[in-house]
Amino acid sequence: KALINLSNEQPSVTVLAKQVGSRYGVGRNEAQELYVATMLQHKIVVVCQRDLWEGHYRLMEALAGGAMVMTDPMHPLPYKIEDGKEVIVYRSIAELRKFAKYFLDHEEERLAIARSGYNAAMRYHQSWTWMERIIFGDWDKEHGDG
C-alpha cells in the first residue's frame, strides 16, 4: 500500500503490486513469458520473502532481470550479495518507501546497483557455479577450484 500511494503522489511512477503468472506447480515448471516480460520492464523490483523461504529463486530472478532489487532482510544475504552494492535491504515499510523515492530520483546510483546485482547473479548464482562450488568444495573461490 505504501508504494501504491507513491504512484498516486508521483504520476510518472507506475507500481505493480500483484501476482504475475501462474502459481504453485504450474508456475514453477517453466519460464512464464508474462512473468519474464513484466520483470524486464521495471526499474525497481521489491522482493518480500517469508521467513525460512529466503533461499528460493525470487531474489535471483529479480536480480537477473536487470532492475535494482530491494529486499527485506535475509540472514545472511546470499554469497557475494551485499546491502548497498548488489541489493538494497529495507527494514520497514517507511524505509522501503524512502528508498524507492530516493532511487527513482537517483538514476545513476540505481543503475550501478542494478548492474552489480545482475553481475553477481550471473557470475555466482547460476546452477553450474553452485555445482562447481559443491563438487570442488571451496566456497571462497569463484568456481570452487583451488
C-alpha positions as CSV (number, residue, x, y, z in Angstrom):
1,K,0.0,0.0,0.0
2,A,2.9,2.4,0.8
3,L,4.2,2.0,-2.7
4,I,0.8,2.2,-4.4
5,N,0.3,5.5,-2.6
6,L,3.7,6.6,-4.0
7,S,2.3,6.2,-7.6
8,N,-0.6,8.5,-6.6
9,E,1.8,11.2,-5.4
10,Q,4.1,10.9,-8.4
11,P,2.1,10.2,-11.6
12,S,5.2,9.3,-13.5
13,V,5.7,6.3,-11.2
14,T,3.9,3.0,-12.1
15,V,3.6,0.5,-9.3
16,L,2.6,-3.1,-10.0
17,A,1.5,-4.9,-6.8
18,K,0.0,-8.2,-7.9
19,Q,0.9,-11.7,-8.9
20,V,2.1,-12.1,-12.4
21,G,2.0,-15.6,-14.0
22,S,0.8,-18.9,-12.5
23,R,1.3,-20.2,-9.0
24,Y,2.1,-23.5,-7.4
25,G,3.2,-26.4,-9.6
26,V,2.0,-24.7,-12.8
27,G,4.1,-21.6,-12.2
28,R,7.4,-23.2,-11.2
29,N,7.9,-25.8,-14.0
30,E,8.9,-23.5,-16.8
31,A,9.7,-19.9,-17.6
32,Q,6.5,-17.9,-18.0
33,E,6.6,-15.2,-20.7
34,L,4.3,-12.7,-18.9
35,Y,6.4,-13.0,-15.7
36,V,9.7,-12.5,-17.5
37,A,8.3,-9.6,-19.6
38,T,7.0,-7.9,-16.5
39,M,10.3,-8.2,-14.6
40,L,12.2,-6.8,-17.6
41,Q,10.2,-3.6,-17.8
42,H,10.6,-2.3,-14.3
43,K,13.3,0.0,-12.8
44,I,13.0,-1.4,-9.2
45,V,11.8,-4.8,-8.1
46,V,10.8,-5.3,-4.5
47,V,11.2,-8.8,-3.0
48,C,9.5,-9.7,0.2
49,Q,10.2,-13.3,1.3
50,R,8.5,-15.3,4.0
51,D,10.7,-16.4,6.9
52,L,12.5,-19.6,6.1
53,W,11.9,-19.1,2.4
54,E,14.9,-16.8,1.8
55,G,16.7,-19.4,-0.3
56,H,14.1,-19.5,-3.1
57,Y,14.7,-18.1,-6.5
58,R,12.7,-14.9,-6.4
59,L,15.6,-12.8,-5.4
60,M,17.9,-14.3,-8.1
61,E,15.1,-14.0,-10.7
62,A,14.7,-10.3,-9.8
63,L,18.5,-9.7,-10.0
64,A,18.8,-11.5,-13.3
65,G,16.0,-9.2,-14.7
66,G,18.4,-6.3,-14.5
67,A,16.3,-3.9,-12.3
68,M,17.6,-2.7,-9.0
69,V,16.3,-5.0,-6.3
70,M,15.1,-4.1,-2.9
71,T,14.6,-7.0,-0.4
72,D,13.6,-7.5,3.2
73,P,16.3,-8.6,5.5
74,M,17.9,-12.1,4.9
75,H,20.3,-13.7,7.3
76,P,22.7,-14.0,5.7
77,L,22.4,-12.4,2.3
78,P,23.4,-14.8,-0.5
79,Y,27.0,-15.4,-1.5
80,K,28.6,-12.2,-2.9
81,I,25.5,-10.1,-2.4
82,E,25.9,-7.1,-0.2
83,D,23.4,-4.4,1.0
84,G,24.0,-1.2,-0.8
85,K,26.1,-2.8,-3.5
86,E,24.0,-5.5,-5.2
87,V,20.7,-5.0,-3.5
88,I,19.1,-2.6,-1.1
89,V,17.8,-4.1,2.1
90,Y,14.8,-2.4,3.6
91,R,13.8,-3.0,7.3
92,S,10.4,-1.3,7.4
93,I,7.7,-0.1,5.1
94,A,8.8,3.5,5.8
95,E,12.3,2.7,4.8
96,L,11.1,0.8,1.6
97,R,9.1,3.9,0.6
98,K,12.1,6.2,1.3
99,F,14.5,4.1,-0.7
100,A,12.0,3.8,-3.6
101,K,11.6,7.5,-3.8
102,Y,15.4,8.1,-3.5
103,F,16.5,5.6,-6.2
104,L,13.8,6.8,-8.6
105,D,15.4,10.2,-8.4
106,H,19.0,9.0,-8.5
107,E,19.2,7.0,-11.7
108,E,23.0,6.6,-11.8
109,E,23.1,5.1,-8.3
110,R,20.1,2.9,-9.1
111,L,21.7,1.6,-12.3
112,A,25.0,0.9,-10.7
113,I,23.4,-1.2,-8.0
114,A,21.2,-3.0,-10.6
115,R,24.3,-3.7,-12.8
116,S,26.2,-5.0,-9.8
117,G,23.3,-7.2,-8.7
118,Y,22.8,-8.6,-12.2
119,N,26.5,-9.4,-12.5
120,A,26.6,-11.2,-9.1
121,A,23.5,-13.3,-10.0
122,M,25.0,-14.2,-13.4
123,R,28.5,-14.9,-12.1
124,Y,27.8,-16.6,-8.7
125,H,24.2,-17.9,-8.7
126,Q,23.6,-20.0,-11.8
127,S,23.2,-23.7,-11.1
128,W,26.5,-24.6,-12.7
129,T,28.5,-22.3,-10.4
130,W,26.8,-23.7,-7.4
131,M,27.6,-27.3,-8.5
132,E,31.3,-26.4,-9.0
133,R,31.5,-25.0,-5.5
134,I,29.8,-28.1,-4.1
135,I,31.9,-30.5,-6.1
136,F,35.2,-28.7,-5.6
137,G,34.4,-27.7,-2.1
138,D,36.0,-24.2,-1.8
139,W,33.3,-21.6,-1.3
140,D,35.9,-18.9,-1.0
141,K,36.8,-19.3,-4.7
142,E,34.6,-18.2,-7.6
143,H,34.3,-21.6,-9.2
144,G,35.3,-23.7,-6.2
145,D,38.7,-24.6,-7.6
146,G,41.9,-24.2,-5.7
